[in-house]
Amino acid sequence: MAQLTLTAFLTLDGVMQAPGGPDEDTSGGFTHGGWLVPYADADMGQFMVEVLARADAFLLGRGTYEIFAAHWPRVTDPTDSIATALNGQPKYVASKTLERADWQGTTVIRDVVAELARLKPQYPREIQVHGSPGLAQTLLANDLVDVYHLLHFPLVLGQGKRLFGAGTVPAALKLAATQTTSAGVMISTYQRVGQPAYGSFEVDEQPRFWD
């Protein structure tokens, strides 16, 4: 059965909105689009190649789907492994309003929670989510993410859509791998391992009878 993996580009304050360009997503008056671009390097590119090589299918929110569908079908170089994966593997776009999806191999799904229960047994490796902040909120609120690939970039923006919102279900994670790119991007892979554990650093106020 496939694992559901989520790959997100994040600022240090957790913003994931519009990393790739100024017009990518200006909702909410966001003016910092394209913040990722100065930090893109060969290390990051190689990591993404390795991630996408494990994909059996992709699950995308409508906004990210439309950005990808406008770009990747035009990349026809057979040596571009990222384009090959995105263009060749099945894609599912979660939307309650999208009527059609013209990118080859794309299916529109309405109820992402129910559809994931049906889709995961169909694939042996990974169903991958990339970006898709709205979809991510639904997945986190239903505790559906098995593995996180979080790429933290060395800047803060103070505004914008964030990955972990108020509806996120509490979860304990295990750090499975980490690396730092030449541009200072920290890449961390976390696996979902269960519920959080809790403790206390409060000083014991009970009398000690040996004093």
Secondary structure, DSSP 8 states (H G I E B T S, - for coil): --EEEEEEEEETT-B-S--S-TTS--GGG---TTTTGGG--HHHHHHHHHHHTTEEEEEEEHHHHHHHHHHGGG---TT-HHHHHHHHS-EEEE-SS-----STTEEEES-HHHHHHHHGGG-SSEEEEES-HHHHHHHHHTT---EEEEEEES---S-S-BSS-TT----EEEEEEEEE-TT--EEEEEEEEES----------S--TT-
